[in-house]
């Protein structure tokens, strides 16, 4: 299994839904339809969580789908 962190910059997110349309395991619509990380900690500026599974490629594909590059996926 791979451990990785997903972070969504909510100040950059423009609510296109590209990430959670691509990967509903890691992302969902939050306040104002902005992307939130499933099960994560969310405040006004970011949503973040760590995962320990084999779905990092799905998370990375969703990050690439973001038209404003608001998502980072970092392997820990």
PQR file with spaces between the fields and no chain letter, atoms N, CA, C, O and H, PARSE charges and radii, in Angstrom:
ATOM       1  N    UNK     1       0.831   -1.178    0.000 -0.4000 1.5000
ATOM       2  CA   UNK     1       0.000    0.000    0.000 -0.0000 2.0000
ATOM       3  C    UNK     1       0.879    1.247    0.000  0.5500 1.7000
ATOM       4  O    UNK     1       1.996    1.247    0.516 -0.5500 1.4000
ATOM       5  N    UNK     2       0.348    2.287   -0.584 -0.4000 1.5000
ATOM       6  CA   UNK     2       1.047    3.557   -0.677 -0.0000 2.0000
ATOM       7  C    UNK     2       0.384    4.556    0.267  0.5500 1.7000
ATOM       8  O    UNK     2      -0.842    4.650    0.317 -0.5500 1.4000
ATOM       9  H    UNK     2      -0.560    2.286   -1.003  0.4000 1.0000
ATOM      10  N    UNK     3       1.187    5.289    1.003 -0.4000 1.5000
ATOM      11  CA   UNK     3       0.653    6.349    1.851 -0.0000 2.0000
ATOM      12  C    UNK     3       0.863    7.671    1.118  0.5500 1.7000
ATOM      13  O    UNK     3       1.962    7.955    0.641 -0.5500 1.4000
ATOM      14  H    UNK     3       2.183    5.213    0.962  0.4000 1.0000
ATOM      15  N    UNK     4      -0.192    8.474    1.030 -0.4000 1.5000
ATOM      16  CA   UNK     4      -0.109    9.745    0.326 -0.0000 2.0000
ATOM      17  C    UNK     4      -1.063   10.760    0.918  0.5500 1.7000
ATOM      18  O    UNK     4      -2.022   10.416    1.610 -0.5500 1.4000
ATOM      19  H    UNK     4      -1.085    8.243    1.417  0.4000 1.0000
ATOM      20  N    UNK     5      -0.779   12.014    0.631 -0.4000 1.5000
ATOM      21  CA   UNK     5      -1.575   13.130    1.139 -0.0000 2.0000
ATOM      22  C    UNK     5      -2.198   13.868   -0.040  0.5500 1.7000
ATOM      23  O    UNK     5      -1.539   14.138   -1.044 -0.5500 1.4000
ATOM      24  H    UNK     5       0.000   12.294    0.069  0.4000 1.0000
ATOM      25  N    UNK     6      -3.482   14.186    0.105 -0.4000 1.5000
ATOM      26  CA   UNK     6      -4.176   15.000   -0.890 -0.0000 2.0000
ATOM      27  C    UNK     6      -4.527   16.324   -0.226  0.5500 1.7000
ATOM      28  O    UNK     6      -5.032   16.362    0.895 -0.5500 1.4000
ATOM      29  H    UNK     6      -4.017   13.966    0.921  0.4000 1.0000
ATOM      30  N    UNK     7      -4.248   17.405   -0.942 -0.4000 1.5000
ATOM      31  CA   UNK     7      -4.606   18.733   -0.438 -0.0000 2.0000
ATOM      32  C    UNK     7      -5.252   19.539   -1.550  0.5500 1.7000
ATOM      33  O    UNK     7      -4.727   19.621   -2.661 -0.5500 1.4000
ATOM      34  H    UNK     7      -3.838   17.374   -1.853  0.4000 1.0000
ATOM      35  N    UNK     8      -6.404   20.136   -1.237 -0.4000 1.5000
ATOM      36  CA   UNK     8      -7.106   21.014   -2.171 -0.0000 2.0000
ATOM      37  C    UNK     8      -6.983   22.441   -1.651  0.5500 1.7000
ATOM      38  O    UNK     8      -7.361   22.723   -0.513 -0.5500 1.4000
ATOM      39  H    UNK     8      -6.831   20.069   -0.335  0.4000 1.0000
ATOM      40  N    UNK     9      -6.464   23.328   -2.465 -0.4000 1.5000
ATOM      41  CA   UNK     9      -6.364   24.746   -2.127 -0.0000 2.0000
ATOM      42  C    UNK     9      -7.714   25.388   -2.463  0.5500 1.7000
ATOM      43  O    UNK     9      -8.018   25.630   -3.631 -0.5500 1.4000
ATOM      44  H    UNK     9      -6.157   23.099   -3.389  0.4000 1.0000
ATOM      45  N    UNK    10      -8.509   25.657   -1.445 -0.4000 1.5000
ATOM      46  CA   UNK    10      -9.855   26.174   -1.656 -0.0000 2.0000
ATOM      47  C    UNK    10      -9.877   27.629   -2.104  0.5500 1.7000
ATOM      48  O    UNK    10     -10.899   28.107   -2.597 -0.5500 1.4000
ATOM      49  H    UNK    10      -8.262   25.461   -0.496  0.4000 1.0000
ATOM      50  N    UNK    11      -8.778   28.330   -1.942 -0.4000 1.5000
ATOM      51  CA   UNK    11      -8.699   29.703   -2.445 -0.0000 2.0000
ATOM      52  C    UNK    11      -8.482   29.714   -3.964  0.5500 1.7000
ATOM      53  O    UNK    11      -8.745   30.718   -4.626 -0.5500 1.4000
ATOM      54  H    UNK    11      -7.948   27.942   -1.542  0.4000 1.0000
ATOM      55  N    UNK    12      -8.004   28.600   -4.501 -0.4000 1.5000
ATOM      56  CA   UNK    12      -7.776   28.468   -5.941 -0.0000 2.0000
ATOM      57  C    UNK    12      -8.929   27.732   -6.628  0.5500 1.7000
ATOM      58  O    UNK    12      -9.232   28.007   -7.790 -0.5500 1.4000
ATOM      59  H    UNK    12      -7.791   27.785   -3.963  0.4000 1.0000
ATOM      60  N    UNK    13      -9.568   26.807   -5.927 -0.4000 1.5000
ATOM      61  CA   UNK    13     -10.638   25.970   -6.494 -0.0000 2.0000
ATOM      62  C    UNK    13     -11.772   26.836   -7.055  0.5500 1.7000
ATOM      63  O    UNK    13     -12.256   27.746   -6.383 -0.5500 1.4000
ATOM      64  H    UNK    13      -9.322   26.584   -4.983  0.4000 1.0000
ATOM      65  N    UNK    14     -12.187   26.545   -8.288 -0.4000 1.5000
ATOM      66  CA   UNK    14     -13.259   27.294   -8.941 -0.0000 2.0000
ATOM      67  C    UNK    14     -14.521   26.449   -9.154  0.5500 1.7000
ATOM      68  O    UNK    14     -15.390   26.811   -9.947 -0.5500 1.4000
ATOM      69  H    UNK    14     -11.793   25.805   -8.834  0.4000 1.0000
ATOM      70  N    UNK    15     -14.612   25.339   -8.451 -0.4000 1.5000
ATOM      71  CA   UNK    15     -15.841   24.524   -8.412 -0.0000 2.0000
ATOM      72  C    UNK    15     -16.280   23.967   -9.762  0.5500 1.7000
ATOM      73  O    UNK    15     -17.460   24.041  -10.105 -0.5500 1.4000
ATOM      74  H    UNK    15     -13.906   25.044   -7.807  0.4000 1.0000
ATOM      75  N    UNK    16     -15.347   23.411  -10.528 -0.4000 1.5000
ATOM      76  CA   UNK    16     -15.723   22.830  -11.818 -0.0000 2.0000
ATOM      77  C    UNK    16     -16.226   21.396  -11.686  0.5500 1.7000
ATOM      78  O    UNK    16     -16.856   20.878  -12.608 -0.5500 1.4000
ATOM      79  H    UNK    16     -14.388   23.351  -10.249  0.4000 1.0000
ATOM      80  N    UNK    17     -15.961   20.755  -10.567 -0.4000 1.5000
ATOM      81  CA   UNK    17     -16.352   19.365  -10.293 -0.0000 2.0000
ATOM      82  C    UNK    17     -15.539   18.348  -11.073  0.5500 1.7000
ATOM      83  O    UNK    17     -15.876   17.164  -11.067 -0.5500 1.4000
ATOM      84  H    UNK    17     -15.449   21.176   -9.818  0.4000 1.0000
ATOM      85  N    UNK    18     -14.490   18.772  -11.737 -0.4000 1.5000
ATOM      86  CA   UNK    18     -13.686   17.841  -12.528 -0.0000 2.0000
ATOM      87  C    UNK    18     -13.068   16.755  -11.658  0.5500 1.7000
ATOM      88  O    UNK    18     -12.984   15.602  -12.082 -0.5500 1.4000
ATOM      89  H    UNK    18     -14.217   19.734  -11.742  0.4000 1.0000
ATOM      90  N    UNK    19     -12.635   17.101  -10.450 -0.4000 1.5000
ATOM      91  CA   UNK    19     -11.970   16.118   -9.591 -0.0000 2.0000
ATOM      92  C    UNK    19     -12.952   15.056   -9.099  0.5500 1.7000
ATOM      93  O    UNK    19     -12.677   13.862   -9.223 -0.5500 1.4000
ATOM      94  H    UNK    19     -12.704   18.037  -10.105  0.4000 1.0000
ATOM      95  N    UNK    20     -14.080   15.466   -8.547 -0.4000 1.5000
ATOM      96  CA   UNK    20     -14.979   14.443   -8.025 -0.0000 2.0000
ATOM      97  C    UNK    20     -15.795   13.769   -9.111  0.5500 1.7000
ATOM      98  O    UNK    20     -16.411   12.735   -8.853 -0.5500 1.4000
ATOM      99  H    UNK    20     -14.304   16.436   -8.446  0.4000 1.0000
ATOM     100  N    UNK    21     -15.821   14.315  -10.312 -0.4000 1.5000
ATOM     101  CA   UNK    21     -16.387   13.587  -11.443 -0.0000 2.0000
ATOM     102  C    UNK    21     -15.421   12.479  -11.879  0.5500 1.7000
ATOM     103  O    UNK    21     -15.845   11.442  -12.390 -0.5500 1.4000
ATOM     104  H    UNK    21     -15.321   15.156  -10.521  0.4000 1.0000
ATOM     105  N    UNK    22     -14.125   12.709  -11.674 -0.4000 1.5000
ATOM     106  CA   UNK    22     -13.085   11.748  -12.043 -0.0000 2.0000
ATOM     107  C    UNK    22     -12.852   10.708  -10.951  0.5500 1.7000
ATOM     108  O    UNK    22     -12.606    9.541  -11.254 -0.5500 1.4000
ATOM     109  H    UNK    22     -13.781   13.552  -11.259  0.4000 1.0000
ATOM     110  N    UNK    23     -12.927   11.119   -9.683 -0.4000 1.5000
ATOM     111  CA   UNK    23     -12.581   10.234   -8.563 -0.0000 2.0000
ATOM     112  C    UNK    23     -13.460   10.535   -7.346  0.5500 1.7000
ATOM     113  O    UNK    23     -13.171   11.450   -6.575 -0.5500 1.4000
ATOM     114  H    UNK    23     -13.127   12.068   -9.437  0.4000 1.0000
ATOM     115  N    UNK    24     -14.515    9.773   -7.184 -0.4000 1.5000
ATOM     116  CA   UNK    24     -15.434    9.965   -6.055 -0.0000 2.0000
ATOM     117  C    UNK    24     -14.961    9.244   -4.790  0.5500 1.7000
ATOM     118  O    UNK    24     -15.589    9.376   -3.740 -0.5500 1.4000
ATOM     119  H    UNK    24     -14.750    9.030   -7.811  0.4000 1.0000
ATOM     120  N    UNK    25     -13.890    8.501   -4.872 -0.4000 1.5000
ATOM     121  CA   UNK    25     -13.339    7.837   -3.689 -0.0000 2.0000
ATOM     122  C    UNK    25     -12.640    8.851   -2.790  0.5500 1.7000
ATOM     123  O    UNK    25     -12.712    8.749   -1.566 -0.5500 1.4000
ATOM     124  H    UNK    25     -13.379    8.393   -5.725  0.4000 1.0000
ATOM     125  N    UNK    26     -11.967    9.826   -3.391 -0.4000 1.5000
ATOM     126  CA   UNK    26     -11.159   10.772   -2.632 -0.0000 2.0000
ATOM     127  C    UNK    26     -11.743   12.182   -2.535  0.5500 1.7000
ATOM     128  O    UNK    26     -11.367   12.940   -1.641 -0.5500 1.4000
ATOM     129  H    UNK    26     -11.909    9.909   -4.386  0.4000 1.0000
ATOM     130  N    UNK    27     -12.646   12.542   -3.433 -0.4000 1.5000
ATOM     131  CA   UNK    27     -13.147   13.916   -3.502 -0.0000 2.0000
ATOM     132  C    UNK    27     -14.672   13.945   -3.483  0.5500 1.7000
ATOM     133  O    UNK    27     -15.330   13.033   -3.984 -0.5500 1.4000
ATOM     134  H    UNK    27     -12.951   11.926   -4.159  0.4000 1.0000
ATOM     135  N    UNK    28     -15.222   15.008   -2.896 -0.4000 1.5000
ATOM     136  CA   UNK    28     -16.669   15.227   -2.939 -0.0000 2.0000
ATOM     137  C    UNK    28     -16.936   16.729   -2.898  0.5500 1.7000
ATOM     138  O    UNK    28     -16.052   17.522   -2.573 -0.5500 1.4000
ATOM     139  H    UNK    28     -14.687   15.749   -2.489  0.4000 1.0000
ATOM     140  N    UNK    29     -18.169   17.105   -3.232 -0.4000 1.5000
ATOM     141  CA   UNK    29     -18.552   18.515   -3.215 -0.0000 2.0000
ATOM     142  C    UNK    29     -18.743   18.972   -1.780  0.5500 1.7000
ATOM     143  O    UNK    29     -19.427   18.325   -0.987 -0.5500 1.4000
ATOM     144  H    UNK    29     -18.887   16.461   -3.496  0.4000 1.0000
ATOM     145  N    UNK    30     -18.134   20.083   -1.472 -0.4000 1.5000
ATOM     146  CA   UNK    30     -18.287   20.683   -0.155 -0.0000 2.0000
ATOM     147  C    UNK    30     -19.042   21.989   -0.270  0.5500 1.7000
ATOM     148  O    UNK    30     -19.866   22.169   -1.167 -0.5500 1.4000
ATOM     149  H    UNK    30     -17.579   20.609   -2.117  0.4000 1.0000
ATOM     150  N    UNK    31     -18.755   22.892    0.638 -0.4000 1.5000
ATOM     151  CA   UNK    31     -19.373   24.211    0.649 -0.0000 2.0000
ATOM     152  C    UNK    31     -19.134   24.906   -0.691  0.5500 1.7000
ATOM     153  O    UNK    31     -18.025   24.873   -1.226 -0.5500 1.4000
ATOM     154  H    UNK    31     -18.086   22.746    1.367  0.4000 1.0000
ATOM     155  N    UNK    32     -20.172   25.527   -1.224 -0.4000 1.5000
ATOM     156  CA   UNK    32     -20.099   26.236   -2.512 -0.0000 2.0000
ATOM     157  C    UNK    32     -19.688   25.313   -3.656  0.5500 1.7000
ATOM     158  O    UNK    32     -19.176   25.775   -4.675 -0.5500 1.4000
ATOM     159  H    UNK    32     -21.073   25.554   -0.790  0.4000 1.0000
ATOM     160  N    UNK    33     -19.911   24.018   -3.490 -0.4000 1.5000
ATOM     161  CA   UNK    33     -19.562   23.007   -4.489 -0.0000 2.0000
ATOM     162  C    UNK    33     -18.065   22.901   -4.737  0.5500 1.7000
ATOM     163  O    UNK    33     -17.645   22.313   -5.734 -0.5500 1.4000
ATOM     164  H    UNK    33     -20.327   23.642   -2.662  0.4000 1.0000
ATOM     165  N    UNK    34     -17.261   23.456   -3.853 -0.4000 1.5000
ATOM     166  CA   UNK    34     -15.816   23.299   -3.978 -0.0000 2.0000
ATOM     167  C    UNK    34     -15.429   21.879   -3.577  0.5500 1.7000
ATOM     168  O    UNK    34     -16.132   21.221   -2.811 -0.5500 1.4000
ATOM     169  H    UNK    34     -17.601   23.934   -3.044  0.4000 1.0000
ATOM     170  N    UNK    35     -14.323   21.432   -4.098 -0.4000 1.5000
ATOM     171  CA   UNK    35     -13.838   20.088   -3.799 -0.0000 2.0000
ATOM     172  C    UNK    35     -13.367   19.987   -2.355  0.5500 1.7000
ATOM     173  O    UNK    35     -12.631   20.842   -1.863 -0.5500 1.4000
ATOM     174  H    UNK    35     -13.752   21.966   -4.721  0.4000 1.0000
ATOM     175  N    UNK    36     -13.805   18.933   -1.691 -0.4000 1.5000
ATOM     176  CA   UNK    36     -13.297   18.583   -0.368 -0.0000 2.0000
ATOM     177  C    UNK    36     -12.752   17.172   -0.447  0.5500 1.7000
ATOM     178  O    UNK    36     -13.249   16.346   -1.212 -0.5500 1.4000
ATOM     179  H    UNK    36     -14.403   18.239   -2.091  0.4000 1.0000
ATOM     180  N    UNK    37     -11.733   16.902    0.342 -0.4000 1.5000
ATOM     181  CA   UNK    37     -11.153   15.570    0.390 -0.0000 2.0000
ATOM     182  C    UNK    37     -12.012   14.727    1.340  0.5500 1.7000
ATOM     183  O    UNK    37     -12.303   15.147    2.460 -0.5500 1.4000
ATOM     184  H    UNK    37     -11.329   17.574    0.964  0.4000 1.0000
ATOM     185  N    UNK    38     -12.406   13.563    0.894 -0.4000 1.5000
ATOM     186  CA   UNK    38     -13.256   12.674    1.684 -0.0000 2.0000
ATOM     187  C    UNK    38     -12.586   12.360    3.018  0.5500 1.7000
ATOM     188  O    UNK    38     -11.425   11.953    3.063 -0.5500 1.4000
ATOM     189  H    UNK    38     -12.169   13.221   -0.016  0.4000 1.0000
ATOM     190  N    UNK    39     -13.329   12.555    4.096 -0.4000 1.5000
ATOM     191  CA   UNK    39     -12.833   12.227    5.429 -0.0000 2.0000
ATOM     192  C    UNK    39     -11.767   13.153    5.951  0.5500 1.7000
ATOM     193  O    UNK    39     -11.162   12.880    6.988 -0.5500 1.4000
ATOM     194  H    UNK    39     -14.272   12.886    4.060  0.4000 1.0000
ATOM     195  N    UNK    40     -11.523   14.244    5.251 -0.4000 1.5000
ATOM     196  CA   UNK    40     -10.416   15.116    5.603 -0.0000 2.0000
ATOM     197  C    UNK    40     -10.771   16.256    6.532  0.5500 1.7000
ATOM     198  O    UNK    40     -11.912   16.408    6.968 -0.5500 1.4000
ATOM     199  H    UNK    40     -12.014   14.466    4.409  0.4000 1.0000
ATOM     200  N    UNK    41      -9.763   17.046    6.819 -0.4000 1.5000
ATOM     201  CA   UNK    41      -9.907   18.267    7.596 -0.0000 2.0000
ATOM     202  C    UNK    41     -10.074   19.416    6.600  0.5500 1.7000
ATOM     203  O    UNK    41      -9.290   19.556    5.662 -0.5500 1.4000
ATOM     204  H    UNK    41      -8.836   16.923    6.465  0.4000 1.0000
ATOM     205  N    UNK    42     -11.098   20.228    6.815 -0.4000 1.5000
ATOM     206  CA   UNK    42     -11.367   21.330    5.896 -0.0000 2.0000
ATOM     207  C    UNK    42     -11.553   22.616    6.677  0.5500 1.7000
ATOM     208  O    UNK    42     -12.272   22.656    7.676 -0.5500 1.4000
ATOM     209  H    UNK    42     -11.735   20.114    7.577  0.4000 1.0000
ATOM     210  N    UNK    43     -10.895   23.669    6.208 -0.4000 1.5000
ATOM     211  CA   UNK    43     -11.114   24.998    6.764 -0.0000 2.0000
ATOM     212  C    UNK    43     -11.341   25.948    5.586  0.5500 1.7000
ATOM     213  O    UNK    43     -11.584   25.483    4.472 -0.5500 1.4000
ATOM     214  H    UNK    43     -10.311   23.637    5.396  0.4000 1.0000
ATOM     215  N    UNK    44     -11.272   27.222    5.792 -0.4000 1.5000
ATOM     216  CA   UNK    44     -11.557   28.181    4.724 -0.0000 2.0000
ATOM     217  C    UNK    44     -10.541   28.159    3.595  0.5500 1.7000
ATOM     218  O    UNK    44     -10.852   28.562    2.474 -0.5500 1.4000
ATOM     219  H    UNK    44     -11.075   27.600    6.697  0.4000 1.0000
ATOM     220  N    UNK    45      -9.336   27.695    3.876 -0.4000 1.5000
ATOM     221  CA   UNK    45      -8.293   27.768    2.851 -0.0000 2.0000
ATOM     222  C    UNK    45      -7.922   26.435    2.203  0.5500 1.7000
ATOM     223  O    UNK    45      -7.402   26.418    1.087 -0.5500 1.4000
ATOM     224  H    UNK    45      -9.083   27.367    4.786  0.4000 1.0000
ATOM     225  N    UNK    46      -8.184   25.311    2.893 -0.4000 1.5000
ATOM     226  CA   UNK    46      -7.777   24.035    2.304 -0.0000 2.0000
ATOM     227  C    UNK    46      -8.599   22.865    2.866  0.5500 1.7000
ATOM     228  O    UNK    46      -9.238   22.953    3.915 -0.5500 1.4000
ATOM     229  H    UNK    46      -8.607   25.325    3.800  0.4000 1.0000
ATOM     230  N    UNK    47      -8.544   21.779    2.113 -0.4000 1.5000
ATOM     231  CA   UNK    47      -9.111   20.504    2.542 -0.0000 2.0000
ATOM     232  C    UNK    47      -8.017   19.472    2.333  0.5500 1.7000
ATOM     233  O    UNK    47      -7.411   19.418    1.262 -0.5500 1.4000
ATOM     234  H    UNK    47      -8.025   21.707    1.261  0.4000 1.0000
ATOM     235  N    UNK    48      -7.758   18.655    3.339 -0.4000 1.5000
ATOM     236  CA   UNK    48      -6.634   17.724    3.256 -0.0000 2.0000
ATOM     237  C    UNK    48      -6.916   16.434    4.018  0.5500 1.7000
ATOM     238  O    UNK    48      -7.666   16.420    4.994 -0.5500 1.4000
ATOM     239  H    UNK    48      -8.250   18.698    4.209  0.4000 1.0000
ATOM     240  N    UNK    49      -6.307   15.365    3.557 -0.4000 1.5000
ATOM     241  CA   UNK    49      -6.374   14.079    4.250 -0.0000 2.0000
ATOM     242  C    UNK    49      -5.240   13.196    3.736  0.5500 1.7000
ATOM     243  O    UNK    49      -4.704   13.427    2.652 -0.5500 1.4000
ATOM     244  H    UNK    49      -5.698   15.377    2.764  0.4000 1.0000
ATOM     245  N    UNK    50      -4.885   12.192    4.516 -0.4000 1.5000
ATOM     246  CA   UNK    50      -3.908   11.199    4.083 -0.0000 2.0000
ATOM     247  C    UNK    50      -4.624    9.875    3.874  0.5500 1.7000
ATOM     248  O    UNK    50      -5.619    9.573    4.532 -0.5500 1.4000
ATOM     249  H    UNK    50      -5.320   12.005    5.397  0.4000 1.0000
ATOM     250  N    UNK    51      -4.100    9.101    2.954 -0.4000 1.5000
ATOM     251  CA   UNK    51      -4.674    7.812    2.596 -0.0000 2.0000
ATOM     252  C    UNK    51      -3.568    6.765    2.567  0.5500 1.7000
ATOM     253  O    UNK    51      -2.405    7.076    2.312 -0.5500 1.4000
ATOM     254  H    UNK    51      -3.291    9.346    2.419  0.4000 1.0000
ATOM     255  N    UNK    52      -3.944    5.543    2.826 -0.4000 1.5000
ATOM     256  CA   UNK    52      -3.031    4.404    2.821 -0.0000 2.0000
ATOM     257  C    UNK    52      -3.712    3.297    2.032  0.5500 1.7000
ATOM     258  O    UNK    52      -4.236    2.343    2.607 -0.5500 1.4000
ATOM     259  H    UNK    52      -4.890    5.290    3.034  0.4000 1.0000
ATOM     260  N    UNK    53      -3.701    3.430    0.703 -0.4000 1.5000
ATOM     261  CA   UNK    53      -4.366    2.452   -0.151 -0.0000 2.0000
ATOM     262  C    UNK    53      -3.652    2.391   -1.501  0.5500 1.7000
ATOM     263  O    UNK    53      -2.601    3.006   -1.680 -0.5500 1.4000
ATOM     264  H    UNK    53      -3.275    4.205    0.235  0.4000 1.0000
ATOM     265  N    UNK    54      -4.209    1.671   -2.422 -0.4000 1.5000
ATOM     266  CA   UNK    54      -3.569    1.517   -3.727 -0.0000 2.0000
ATOM     267  C    UNK    54      -4.242    2.358   -4.807  0.5500 1.7000
ATOM     268  O    UNK    54      -4.140    2.034   -5.990 -0.5500 1.4000
ATOM     269  H    UNK    54      -5.063    1.171   -2.277  0.4000 1.0000
ATOM     270  N    UNK    55      -4.930    3.435   -4.420 -0.4000 1.5000
ATOM     271  CA   UNK    55      -5.686    4.265   -5.357 -0.0000 2.0000
ATOM     272  C    UNK    55      -5.024    5.616   -5.647  0.5500 1.7000
ATOM     273  O    UNK    55      -5.699    6.555   -6.070 -0.5500 1.4000
ATOM     274  H    UNK    55      -5.013    3.698   -3.459  0.4000 1.0000
ATOM     275  N    UNK    56      -3.718    5.722   -5.426 -0.4000 1.5000
ATOM     276  CA   UNK    56      -3.033    6.994   -5.651 -0.0000 2.0000
ATOM     277  C    UNK    56      -3.154    7.450   -7.106  0.5500 1.7000
ATOM     278  O    UNK    56      -3.248    8.650   -7.364 -0.5500 1.4000
ATOM     279  H    UNK    56      -3.169    4.960   -5.083  0.4000 1.0000
ATOM     280  N    UNK    57      -3.155    6.535   -8.041 -0.4000 1.5000
ATOM     281  CA   UNK    57      -3.272    6.918   -9.458 -0.0000 2.0000
ATOM     282  C    UNK    57      -4.610    7.597   -9.727  0.5500 1.7000
ATOM     283  O    UNK    57      -4.671    8.541  -10.514 -0.5500 1.4000
ATOM     284  H    UNK    57      -3.079    5.560   -7.831  0.4000 1.0000
ATOM     285  N    UNK    58      -5.679    7.136   -9.090 -0.4000 1.5000
ATOM     286  CA   UNK    58      -6.989    7.776   -9.246 -0.0000 2.0000
ATOM     287  C    UNK    58      -6.950    9.200   -8.703  0.5500 1.7000
ATOM     288  O    UNK    58      -7.475   10.118   -9.332 -0.5500 1.4000
ATOM     289  H    UNK    58      -5.630    6.369   -8.450  0.4000 1.0000
ATOM     290  N    UNK    59      -6.330    9.389   -7.540 -0.4000 1.5000
ATOM     291  CA   UNK    59      -6.215   10.711   -6.935 -0.0000 2.0000
ATOM     292  C    UNK    59      -5.381   11.632   -7.821  0.5500 1.7000
ATOM     293  O    UNK    59      -5.708   12.809   -7.973 -0.5500 1.4000
ATOM     294  H    UNK    59      -5.903    8.643   -7.029  0.4000 1.0000
ATOM     295  N    UNK    60      -4.320   11.112   -8.399 -0.4000 1.5000
ATOM     296  CA   UNK    60      -3.462   11.915   -9.274 -0.0000 2.0000
ATOM     297  C    UNK    60      -4.191   12.293  -10.565  0.5500 1.7000
ATOM     298  O    UNK    60      -4.047   13.414  -11.052 -0.5500 1.4000
ATOM     299  H    UNK    60      -4.054   10.156   -8.276  0.4000 1.0000
ATOM     300  N    UNK    61      -4.973   11.361  -11.120 -0.4000 1.5000
ATOM     301  CA   UNK    61      -5.744   11.659  -12.327 -0.0000 2.0000
ATOM     302  C    UNK    61      -6.747   12.778  -12.067  0.5500 1.7000
ATOM     303  O    UNK    61      -6.933   13.659  -12.906 -0.5500 1.4000
ATOM     304  H    UNK    61      -5.090   10.451  -10.724  0.4000 1.0000
ATOM     305  N    UNK    62      -7.389   12.740  -10.912 -0.4000 1.5000
ATOM     306  CA   UNK    62      -8.345   13.785  -10.557 -0.0000 2.0000
ATOM     307  C    UNK    62      -7.635   15.129  -10.389  0.5500 1.7000
ATOM     308  O    UNK    62      -8.160   16.168  -10.791 -0.5500 1.4000
ATOM     309  H    UNK    62      -7.238   12.024  -10.230  0.4000 1.0000
ATOM     310  N    UNK    63      -6.453   15.106   -9.800 -0.4000 1.5000
ATOM     311  CA   UNK    63      -5.683   16.340   -9.634 -0.0000 2.0000
ATOM     312  C    UNK    63      -5.316   16.926  -11.004  0.5500 1.7000
ATOM     313  O    UNK    63      -5.364   18.140  -11.198 -0.5500 1.4000
ATOM     314  H    UNK    63      -6.027   14.263   -9.473  0.4000 1.0000
ATOM     315  N    UNK    64      -4.952   16.062  -11.941 -0.4000 1.5000
ATOM     316  CA   UNK    64      -4.615   16.517  -13.290 -0.0000 2.0000
ATOM     317  C    UNK    64      -5.830   17.084  -14.015  0.5500 1.7000
ATOM     318  O    UNK    64      -5.690   17.948  -14.881 -0.5500 1.4000
ATOM     319  H    UNK    64      -4.912   15.076  -11.784  0.4000 1.0000
ATOM     320  N    UNK    65      -7.022   16.604  -13.666 -0.4000 1.5000
ATOM     321  CA   UNK    65      -8.256   17.086  -14.301 -0.0000 2.0000
ATOM     322  C    UNK    65      -8.636   18.484  -13.840  0.5500 1.7000
ATOM     323  O    UNK    65      -9.436   19.153  -14.494 -0.5500 1.4000
ATOM     324  H    UNK    65      -7.136   15.903  -12.963  0.4000 1.0000
ATOM     325  N    UNK    66      -8.075   18.933  -12.730 -0.4000 1.5000
ATOM     326  CA   UNK    66      -8.385   20.265  -12.196 -0.0000 2.0000
ATOM     327  C    UNK    66      -7.849   21.338  -13.147  0.5500 1.7000
ATOM     328  O    UNK    66      -6.644   21.391  -13.395 -0.5500 1.4000
ATOM     329  H    UNK    66      -7.425   18.389  -12.199  0.4000 1.0000
ATOM     330  N    UNK    67      -8.718   22.184  -13.675 -0.4000 1.5000
ATOM     331  CA   UNK    67      -8.252   23.178  -14.653 -0.0000 2.0000
ATOM     332  C    UNK    67      -7.416   24.314  -14.059  0.5500 1.7000
ATOM     333  O    UNK    67      -6.767   25.054  -14.799 -0.5500 1.4000
ATOM     334  H    UNK    67      -9.696   22.141  -13.473  0.4000 1.0000
ATOM     335  N    UNK    68      -7.427   24.459  -12.724 -0.4000 1.5000
ATOM     336  CA   UNK    68      -6.658   25.541  -12.100 -0.0000 2.0000
ATOM     337  C    UNK    68      -5.557   25.016  -11.179  0.5500 1.7000
ATOM     338  O    UNK    68      -4.970   25.780  -10.412 -0.5500 1.4000
ATOM     339  H    UNK    68      -7.955   23.858  -12.124  0.4000 1.0000
ATOM     340  N    UNK    69      -5.281   23.724  -11.253 -0.4000 1.5000
ATOM     341  CA   UNK    69      -4.210   23.094  -10.470 -0.0000 2.0000
ATOM     342  C    UNK    69      -4.327   23.372   -8.965  0.5500 1.7000
ATOM     343  O    UNK    69      -3.342   23.718   -8.313 -0.5500 1.4000
ATOM     344  H    UNK    69      -5.758   23.104  -11.876  0.4000 1.0000
ATOM     345  N    UNK    70      -5.535   23.217   -8.427 -0.4000 1.5000
ATOM     346  CA   UNK    70      -5.789   23.474   -7.021 -0.0000 2.0000
ATOM     347  C    UNK    70      -5.492   22.266   -6.123  0.5500 1.7000
ATOM     348  O    UNK    70      -5.585   22.367   -4.900 -0.5500 1.4000
ATOM     349  H    UNK    70      -6.335   22.937   -8.957  0.4000 1.0000
ATOM     350  N    UNK    71      -5.137   21.133   -6.721 -0.4000 1.5000
ATOM     351  CA   UNK    71      -4.971   19.893   -5.962 -0.0000 2.0000
ATOM     352  C    UNK    71      -3.535   19.402   -6.052  0.5500 1.7000
ATOM     353  O    UNK    71      -2.941   19.379   -7.130 -0.5500 1.4000
ATOM     354  H    UNK    71      -5.061   21.051   -7.715  0.4000 1.0000
ATOM     355  N    UNK    72      -2.986   19.010   -4.907 -0.4000 1.5000
ATOM     356  CA   UNK    72      -1.686   18.366   -4.890 -0.0000 2.0000
ATOM     357  C    UNK    72      -1.831   16.989   -4.248  0.5500 1.7000
ATOM     358  O    UNK    72      -2.551   16.825   -3.263 -0.5500 1.4000
ATOM     359  H    UNK    72      -3.469   19.030   -4.031  0.4000 1.0000
ATOM     360  N    UNK    73      -1.155   16.028   -4.803 -0.4000 1.5000
ATOM     361  CA   UNK    73      -1.097   14.671   -4.274 -0.0000 2.0000
ATOM     362  C    UNK    73       0.375   14.370   -4.030  0.5500 1.7000
ATOM     363  O    UNK    73       1.184   14.392   -4.958 -0.5500 1.4000
ATOM     364  H    UNK    73      -0.570   16.161   -5.604  0.4000 1.0000
ATOM     365  N    UNK    74       0.715   14.093   -2.790 -0.4000 1.5000
ATOM     366  CA   UNK    74       2.093   13.880   -2.415 -0.0000 2.0000
ATOM     367  C    UNK    74       2.262   12.506   -1.788  0.5500 1.7000
ATOM     368  O    UNK    74       1.576   12.178   -0.819 -0.5500 1.4000
ATOM     369  H    UNK    74       0.059   14.075   -2.036  0.4000 1.0000
ATOM     370  N    UNK    75       3.165   11.701   -2.328 -0.4000 1.5000
ATOM     371  CA   UNK    75       3.451   10.402   -1.735 -0.0000 2.0000
ATOM     372  C    UNK    75       4.278   10.637   -0.473  0.5500 1.7000
ATOM     373  O    UNK    75       5.253   11.388   -0.494 -0.5500 1.4000
ATOM     374  H    UNK    75       3.722   11.968   -3.115  0.4000 1.0000
ATOM     375  N    UNK    76       3.887   10.000    0.610 -0.4000 1.5000
ATOM     376  CA   UNK    76       4.589   10.161    1.894 -0.0000 2.0000
ATOM     377  C    UNK    76       5.573    9.036    2.139  0.5500 1.7000
ATOM     378  O    UNK    76       6.246    9.018    3.170 -0.5500 1.4000
ATOM     379  H    UNK    76       3.094    9.390    0.627  0.4000 1.0000
